[in-house]
Amino acid sequence: MSGHDASLVEVEGPWTHRQVSAGGTRFHVAEAGEGPLVLLLHGFPEFWWSWHNQLVSLPAAGYRAAAVDLRGYGGSDKPPRGYDLVTLAGDAAGLVRALGEANAIVVGHDWGGLLAWTMGVYHSKVVQRLAVVSAPHPLRLRQSFAGDPRGQGWAARHTFGFQVPLWPERRLVRDDAALVGKLLHDWSAQGWPDERTERLVRKAVQIPGAAHSALEYHRWLFRSQARPDGIRYAHRMRATIQVPTLQLHGALDTCTLPASAQGSGRYVSAPYRWKLIDGAGHFPHQERPDAFDAQLLGWLSDPEPER
């Protein structure tokens, strides 16, 4: 990665930037604070900046927050493969250990949320607690596609459009990544994104390889369903999550409908809490950071987080 690309994602703030290697892949991490580790996993089409509010609020509450650029995004490596949820969950589990901890509180948004659910099954020992934002359990997501083609199927039509080769990559970065800006606006409630966030996200997706990598996530999810690896994954994901789980969702989310995410609790056998965040769309942690943090920090400080 050239210096120009690095400076692009190393936005200055009350956090430090570092490169961390896990399983032979290098990841860019922004971290702040001391205390129990909270690993923050962003979604599409963003990068670690998605969590800039929480990189302030979590340390203030006594946590060590680490926001990572997922494989293929931002300042992290962009290898040609490994964009399936099993490999990605392995990346995240390896990162926890590379950051010097045996386990972490894992908070994931959108794709980072699907990844967090997967960690809860495949790497349960590494996950202390799970907080999932704007992301149904992967099996619940499948059901919502099949059972609600006009609702969730239409809401996620971008995923179907991403299945063709090459053309979607070009479309994503064309005109200074105008489409990425449009998606941020379309999926959020009014008043977000702020100009700075939109500019940063649009620039980050133009880092060489980032757009292709981001789309490979969608391609795996869609194409693997009938393949042996996808069938194995779905079978394994039937195992229930054994750690306390918080599921937060923007009430106005038009990308992943709240109804599609509801019902994910059936895959959790530990204490489970579901909360809608009023006035927020697909990015509640950025659109309504105070309301989001109140839910997350309240749940984290609760020793027995029942409903």
C-alpha positions in Angstrom: 0.0 0.0 0.0 1.5 3.4 -1.0 2.0 6.1 1.5 -0.8 8.1 -0.1 -3.3 5.4 0.6 -2.0 5.0 4.2 -2.4 8.7 5.0 -5.9 8.5 3.6 -7.2 6.1 6.3 -4.9 7.2 9.1 -7.3 10.0 10.1 -5.9 11.9 13.2 -7.9 11.8 16.4 -7.7 10.7 20.0 -6.7 7.2 18.9 -3.5 5.6 17.6 -3.0 3.7 14.3 -1.1 0.5 14.0 -0.6 -2.5 11.7 -1.3 -5.8 13.3 -0.6 -9.2 11.6 -3.0 -12.1 12.1 -2.7 -15.4 10.2 -0.3 -13.9 7.6 -2.6 -11.0 6.8 -1.8 -7.4 7.9 -4.6 -5.3 9.3 -4.8 -1.6 10.0 -6.3 -0.9 13.4 -7.2 2.4 15.1 -7.3 2.0 18.9 -7.9 4.0 22.1 -8.3 3.5 25.8 -7.4 0.8 28.3 -9.5 -1.9 29.9 -11.4 -4.9 28.4 -10.9 -5.1 24.7 -13.9 -4.2 22.4 -13.2 -5.2 18.8 -15.2 -3.0 16.4 -16.0 -4.5 12.9 -17.4 -2.2 10.2 -19.7 -2.9 7.3 -20.1 -2.2 3.6 -19.0 0.2 2.1 -17.1 1.7 5.0 -13.8 1.3 6.9 -12.7 1.7 10.5 -13.9 5.4 10.6 -17.4 3.9 11.0 -16.6 3.7 14.7 -15.0 7.1 15.3 -17.6 8.1 17.8 -17.2 4.8 19.8 -13.4 5.2 19.8 -14.1 8.1 22.1 -17.1 6.9 24.1 -15.8 3.4 24.9 -12.4 4.6 26.3 -14.3 7.2 28.4 -16.3 4.3 29.9 -13.2 2.2 30.7 -12.7 0.0 27.6 -10.0 -0.5 25.1 -11.6 0.0 21.7 -10.0 -1.3 18.5 -11.6 -0.5 15.2 -10.2 -2.6 12.4 -10.2 -2.3 8.6 -11.6 -5.6 7.5 -9.7 -7.7 5.0 -9.8 -5.9 1.7 -10.7 -2.5 3.1 -8.9 0.7 4.0 -5.3 0.2 5.2 -5.6 -3.6 5.6 -4.2 -6.2 3.1 -6.3 -7.0 0.0 -5.4 -10.6 -0.9 -7.1 -12.2 -3.9 -9.3 -14.5 -1.8 -10.6 -15.2 1.7 -13.8 -13.1 1.5 -16.0 -15.8 3.0 -17.4 -15.4 6.5 -15.5 -18.4 7.9 -12.1 -16.9 6.8 -13.2 -13.4 7.9 -14.2 -14.7 11.3 -10.8 -16.4 11.6 -9.2 -13.0 10.8 -11.1 -11.4 13.6 -10.3 -14.1 16.1 -6.6 -13.9 15.2 -6.7 -10.2 15.7 -8.0 -10.5 19.2 -5.0 -12.7 20.0 -2.6 -10.5 18.1 -3.8 -7.5 20.2 -2.7 -9.5 23.2 -6.0 -10.7 24.6 -7.6 -14.2 25.0 -11.0 -12.9 24.2 -12.9 -9.7 23.5 -16.3 -8.0 23.4 -17.1 -8.1 19.7 -19.3 -5.4 18.1 -20.1 -5.7 14.4 -22.1 -3.6 12.0 -23.7 -4.8 8.7 -21.0 -7.2 7.3 -19.1 -6.8 10.5 -22.2 -8.1 12.2 -22.5 -11.2 10.0 -18.9 -11.7 10.8 -19.5 -11.3 14.5 -22.4 -13.9 14.5 -20.0 -16.2 12.7 -17.3 -15.7 15.3 -19.8 -16.5 18.0 -20.2 -20.0 16.5 -16.7 -20.8 15.0 -14.6 -19.0 17.6 -16.8 -19.0 20.7 -13.9 -19.0 23.1 -12.6 -15.7 21.7 -16.0 -13.9 22.1 -16.8 -12.7 25.6 -20.0 -10.8 24.5 -21.5 -10.1 21.1 -23.2 -6.9 20.0 -24.6 -7.0 16.5 -25.8 -3.8 14.6 -28.0 -3.7 11.5 -27.3 -7.4 10.9 -29.6 -10.4 11.1 -28.2 -13.8 12.0 -26.9 -15.2 8.7 -29.6 -18.0 8.7 -32.3 -15.4 9.5 -31.0 -13.3 6.6 -31.4 -16.3 4.2 -35.0 -16.9 5.5 -35.8 -13.2 4.9 -34.5 -13.3 1.3 -36.6 -16.4 0.6 -39.7 -15.5 2.6 -39.9 -11.8 1.8 -38.6 -11.3 -1.8 -40.6 -8.0 -2.2 -39.4 -6.7 1.1 -35.9 -7.8 2.0 -35.1 -9.1 -1.5 -35.9 -5.7 -2.9 -34.1 -3.8 -0.1 -30.9 -5.9 -0.8 -31.1 -5.6 -4.6 -27.6 -4.1 -4.7 -26.3 -7.5 -3.6 -27.8 -9.1 -6.7 -26.4 -6.3 -8.9 -22.9 -7.0 -7.5 -22.8 -10.6 -8.8 -21.6 -9.8 -12.3 -17.8 -9.5 -12.7 -15.9 -6.2 -13.1 -18.7 -3.8 -14.0 -19.9 -3.2 -10.3 -16.3 -2.4 -9.2 -16.1 0.3 -11.9 -19.5 1.6 -11.1 -18.6 1.8 -7.4 -15.6 4.1 -7.9 -16.9 6.1 -10.9 -17.3 9.8 -10.5 -15.3 9.9 -7.3 -17.3 7.0 -5.9 -20.6 8.9 -6.2 -22.6 5.6 -5.9 -21.0 5.0 -2.4 -22.2 8.5 -1.3 -25.7 7.7 -2.7 -25.9 4.4 -0.8 -24.9 6.1 2.5 -27.7 8.7 2.0 -30.2 6.1 0.8 -29.7 3.8 3.7 -29.7 6.4 6.5 -32.3 8.7 8.0 -32.1 12.3 7.1 -29.2 14.4 8.3 -26.5 11.8 7.8 -23.8 11.3 6.5 -21.9 14.4 7.5 -19.7 15.8 4.7 -16.5 14.6 6.3 -17.7 11.0 6.7 -19.0 10.9 3.1 -15.7 12.2 1.8 -13.6 9.8 3.8 -15.7 6.7 2.8 -15.8 7.7 -0.9 -12.0 8.2 -0.9 -11.3 4.9 1.0 -13.3 2.8 -1.4 -11.1 4.1 -4.2 -7.9 2.7 -2.6 -6.7 0.1 -5.2 -8.3 -3.2 -4.6 -10.8 -2.0 -2.0 -13.9 -1.9 -4.3 -13.2 -5.4 -5.7 -12.6 -6.9 -2.2 -15.8 -5.3 -0.8 -17.8 -6.8 -3.6 -16.2 -10.3 -3.1 -18.0 -10.4 0.3 -21.4 -10.1 -1.4 -20.4 -12.6 -4.1 -19.4 -15.3 -1.7 -22.6 -14.9 0.4 -24.8 -15.2 -2.7 -22.9 -17.8 -4.7 -22.0 -20.1 -1.9 -25.5 -21.0 -0.9 -25.8 -24.0 -3.1 -22.1 -24.9 -2.9 -20.6 -27.4 -0.4 -18.7 -24.6 1.5 -21.9 -22.6 1.9 -24.0 -25.6 2.9 -21.4 -26.6 5.5 -21.4 -23.0 6.8 -25.2 -22.9 7.1 -25.3 -26.3 8.8 -22.6 -25.2 11.3 -24.4 -21.9 12.0 -27.4 -23.7 13.4 -25.4 -24.1 16.6 -26.6 -21.6 19.1 -24.6 -18.6 20.4 -23.5 -19.2 24.0 -22.5 -15.7 25.0 -24.7 -12.7 26.0 -25.9 -11.0 22.8 -27.2 -7.5 22.1 -28.9 -6.8 18.8 -29.4 -3.1 17.9 -31.2 -2.0 14.7 -32.2 1.4 13.3 -36.0 1.6 13.2 -35.8 3.3 9.8 -33.2 0.9 8.2 -34.1 0.5 4.5 -31.1 -1.7 3.6 -31.6 -4.5 6.2 -35.3 -4.2 7.3 -35.9 -4.5 11.1 -38.3 -7.3 10.4 -35.6 -9.3 8.6 -33.3 -9.0 11.7 -36.0 -9.8 14.3 -36.2 -13.4 15.2 -32.4 -13.8 15.2 -32.7 -14.4 19.0 -33.7 -18.0 18.3 -30.0 -18.7 17.5 -28.9 -17.4 21.0 -29.2 -19.6 24.0 -27.5 -17.0 26.3 -29.1 -13.8 27.6 -30.3 -11.9 24.5 -31.5 -8.3 24.1 -33.1 -6.7 21.1 -33.5 -2.9 20.8 -34.7 -0.6 18.0 -33.0 2.8 17.8 -35.6 5.4 16.9 -34.9 7.9 14.2 -31.9 5.9 12.8 -31.5 4.1 9.5 -28.8 1.5 8.6 -25.9 3.3 10.5 -27.4 3.9 14.0 -23.9 4.1 15.7 -23.2 7.1 13.5 -26.6 8.6 13.0 -27.7 8.5 16.6 -24.4 8.0 18.5 -25.7 9.1 21.9 -28.8 6.8 21.8 -26.6 4.0 20.4 -23.9 4.4 23.1 -26.5 4.5 25.9 -27.8 1.0 24.7 -24.3 -0.5 24.2 -22.7 0.9 27.4 -25.7 0.1 29.5 -25.7 -3.5 28.3 -21.9 -3.8 28.8 -22.1 -2.5 32.4 -25.0 -4.9 33.2 -23.4 -8.0 34.8 -26.5 -10.1 33.9 -27.8 -8.7 30.7 -31.2 -10.3 30.5 -33.8 -8.5 28.3 
